[in-house]
């Protein structure tokens, strides 16, 4: 693939403007524009930055084992607790804002970060955004706060249960779909994906298996996070809201293990879906594990800046 194809794919995957892409590559807008118009070519160091950004946003089927191990060690070195989060309003607000914005944007919301901030913290009603989008934002905040309370109150006895999963989904999808907190009663397919989702009649059985897996912590926490997340999304228990529910469950697993939760960025949506599909259809989990570890490190950076 040429650098031009990589640049075009990055723009398509992220929705960035050329100005934003130039900032990410640490080059001037005229330089980037010249590359895109093929009036000049990037130098070797710039080509490396383009290749790295392409891998980050679009994804790669191959993972370097040393990079995976090192990234997982960094991610699991960021100890974090629910108490620490709840004791800092600044950290709680920041995590709430970023999680709400990115998880809903992944699902198609057009709200900006500023829009989300206005809606969830200042209770503003925006005339230029749909009621559904604004409800999604407030619902995510409510579901997150409820979950954090559950983790805090349960302490070491916290566990993911069917009741917890249904409670999260109910709060996320209240007023958005007609059956929040209820399993789907029909088979579904994900458009464009090549993964067979669980037959609706087997959802209770498969969800019980999922709960059993997440209830048995492993030494390799990130491996458990990646594997269980892929499993939950393939079970796809609800008619809508599976991605948002699954990502909040990732947060619950990480915090209950005393770690910073993963923040799945909207700019990495294409890579995220690619890695999920690889795990589900090929049982190739390394790329998703690396993605989860990188997402935990990104969250730690946001919380500390």
Beta strands, then each sheet from edge to edge (+ up, - down):
end
